Each structure stands twice: as C-alpha cells, then as structure tokens.
Amino acid sequence: MKLRHSVLLILLILVVDQFSKVFVKTNFYYQEEVRIFDWFRLVFIENEGMAWGTVIPGEYGKLFLTIFRILVVPFIGYWLWDSIIREKSNFLITAIALIFAGAVGNIIDSVLYGVMFDDSTRTHLATFFPEDHYSTWLHGRVVDMFYFPIIEDYLVPTWVPFMGGKTVTFFNAIFNVADVAISTGVGILIVFNKRAFTLPPQSISRVFHNKLD
C-alpha cells in the first residue's frame, strides 16, 4: 500500500468518525436511544476515560490520559511511514493506518470537544461554539453511539461458575467509528500476524538484489 492510499484511508475514517460524532452530539439528547433493530441501536453517551469506560482517578487523570494519547500518536505515525518506506505487507500497513486514524479521531474529541460544545443533557441539545462551553482544552469527552445488544438480559444458568443466576447482555459496550478502526487494526495484527509481519515477495526480491549489489 502506498502512502497516498494510507492517507486517504485515514482521512476517510476521520471524516466519518467526526461527522457521526458531531451529528449525534448536536441531534441527540444525552442517553437518547434510537432503535434501528433489536440488536442494533444508536445510544448517545460520552466517555470520560479510556475504553470500556475506564477512568484514571484524580484531578489530573483526564489531562494525563489526553497528553499520553497525543504523545503516542507520533510514534504510530512514524511506524506507519517506516512500514510504507520499507514496503512492508499491506496487512501491516492497513492495520497501522486504522489504529492511527482511530487514535487521532478520539484525540480530537478529548482536545477540542470541551470548548466546541456546551453540555449535553437529557433536556438540552449541545450547540456549536457556545459562550458557555462544558469544559476546557484537553478535557473533552469522547462521543460514543453504536450499541449492539445481540443477546440482551440473558439469565445465566445457575450451574455456571461465578456468573450463575446473573443477567447479562452481550455485547454491552457502546463505541464509535474510531473505536471500530482501532479494534479492526489490532484484530488484523492478531489474526493475520504472519502475513502482517512477513515481507511481500517483491520486497524480499528487492532486498536480495540490494545485498548482491
């Protein structure tokens, strides 16, 4: 995959990610739910911390998380550029591009959304660039909306260890386009590990000829 193809993929993901987030943020009340199918719904929530709602405690926890994300992204970008220059496999380049795009997409929320919008509540729709924004730079909340409760309120048999007798929902996470990109990129690296980290035939041939020269 060439550099321009990676850039186009990253830009496409960022446009779709930000459009969906801004649309939901400005058209949905907080925790409003739109049922597309029984197993697919749009539910507007905002994530204060990391994936799965994990929060770093303390007054500066959110700031630390945002700065950490910003510092990590250049390394992912360099990994992508280096893999393209070295003509690594398309599996690897695609995976890195997806992870990079997803990371940047969620960073945009964390860095900008606190000053771009006012607060979303169950009775108030957020507005663009209000006088009374809900937070400050680097303290924005990540917008999530996709919910796939494929199995909902399932009563686990009592004989199942630890979970017996409890009611569970699968899949109960609410996520966004950026999260999908990151998860897909990581999934490619795991499932197609050998293909991702093996040089394609043309690159192997080029390396061989360079050594002979």
N, C-alpha and C positions, 0 to 999 in steps of 0.2 A: 504494500500500500504506500502510495506517495504522500508527501507532506500535505499537498493541497486537498487530497481526499480526507486525510485525518482532520484537517482544519474545517472542512465542510461538515463532516460528521459532528464535530464538537459544536460548531455554530448551530446546526440543526437541533441538537439536543438542548442547547441553551435557550434557543428561541421557543421551542415547545414547552420547556420547563418553566420559563419565566412567564410566558403567555398564560399557561394553565394556572400558575400561582396567582398572578395579578387578577385574572378573571374571577377565580374563586374568592380571593380576598375582598374584592370590591362588589361581588354579587351575592355572596352567601353570608348569612348571619353565623356567628360562632357556634359550632357544633350542629349547624343545619345539615340535614341529610336528604339527599335525592336518591331514590331507589331506581336504578336502571333495570336490574334484575334482582331476584332474591339473593343471588351470590355476588352481585357487583353493585356497589353504591358509592356515591360521592359524599364524603363527610368532611366538613371543614374543621380542622384543628390546627393548632400551632405547636411546634415542638421547641421547648426551651433548651434542650440539650442535644445529646448525641442520638444515635439510632436507638429505636425501641423506647424512646422517652427517657433514657438515662440522663441524669443531671449531675454536673460537677458541683458539689456543695460549696457554700461560701460566697462572700460578696463579690469576689472577682472570678468565680468559676466560669461564668459565661464569657467574660473577656478573655480568659486564658484559653478557652476552647476555640474561640474565633481566631485569635492570634496564632494558635497552633495550626489550625487549618490553613491559614494564609501562608505560614512558613513551609508547610509540607507540599503545597501545590507546585511551587517551582521545581522541586525535586521530581515530581511526577512528570512535569512538562519536559524536563531535561531527559528523563528516562524515555519518553516518547520520541523526542528529537533524535537521541542517540540510537534508538532502535530503528528509526527510519533511515538514518545515515548508514548504519551498518547492515541495512537490508535484512532485518530480522523477519520472522514469519508474519504473515497477515493476521494470524490468530493473536499473536502477542501485541502487535501494533493496534489492532482494533480494541483489544481488551484495555490497553493503557489509555487509549483515546476516550473510551467510555468512562473509565474511572476518573480521568482528568475532567471531563465535561460535568460529570455528576458532582464532583467536589467543588468545582467553580460555581455550579448552579446553587448549591446550598450556602456557599460563602457569600454570594450576592445577597441572599436573604439576611444572613447574620450581620453583614456590614451595613447594608442600606435600608432594609425594611423598617428599622426602628425610627428613621427620620423621614421615610417616604410616606408612611401611613399613620393615621390615628388608630386607636384601639378598636378591635373587633369585639362585639358583644352579641348577646342573644337578641338585642333590640336595636343594634346600631351597625350599619354597613360601613366599612372602612372607606376613607376617601384619600385621593392622591394629594401629597404635599400639603397637609393641613397646617394650620398655625400651631395646633396642639398635638404634635406627634407623640406616639406612645412610648418611645424610648430614645436612646442616643446612638451615635455611630458605634458599630461593633457589638451592639446589644440587641439586634433584631431577632425575631423568632422565625424559624423555618416553617413554611406553609406546607401542610400535608392534606391529601384529599382522597386518595384511592383506597377503597376498603373492599376486600374480597372474603366475606364470611362464608366460605364454601360449605363448611359444616358448622351450624350455629346451635348453641345451647344443647350440646350433646352430653347426655348423662353417662359418665364413665362407669362401667361395671364395678361393683364393689370389690371384686377379686383382684383388680389391677393395683399393684403396689403404689403407694404414695398418692395416686390420683383417684383411687376408687371412691365412688359416690359423689364426685365433684362434677360440676357442669363446666364444659369447656367450649370454646369457639375456635375453629380453625378455618381460616387464617385470620387472626385478630389484629394484626398490625395495620396501621394507616400510614401511607407513604406517598411519595411524589415521583415525578419523572426522573429527577436527579438520583433518587434512591434506586430506581429501576436500572439506570445506567451503571451505577457503581456495582450493584449486585450482579448484573449481567457480565460486566467486565471481570469481576472476581470469579464468577462461575466459569467463564471461558478459560481462565488461567488454571482452574482446578480440573475441569472436565477434559480439556484439551491440553493438558500440561505438556505432554511430549511434543505435540505439534507446535505449541506456542514457543517452546524453548529450543526447537531444532531449526537450524538454518535451512532455508529452501534450497533446492538443487542448484539454481543459478548462482546463489551466493556462495555455496560450497565450491563450485567450479571456479568462481572469480578469486576466492581466497587461495585455491590451489595454484592457479596460474600466477598470482602475485608472488607466491613463495618461490615458484620456479624462476621468475624474472629476477 
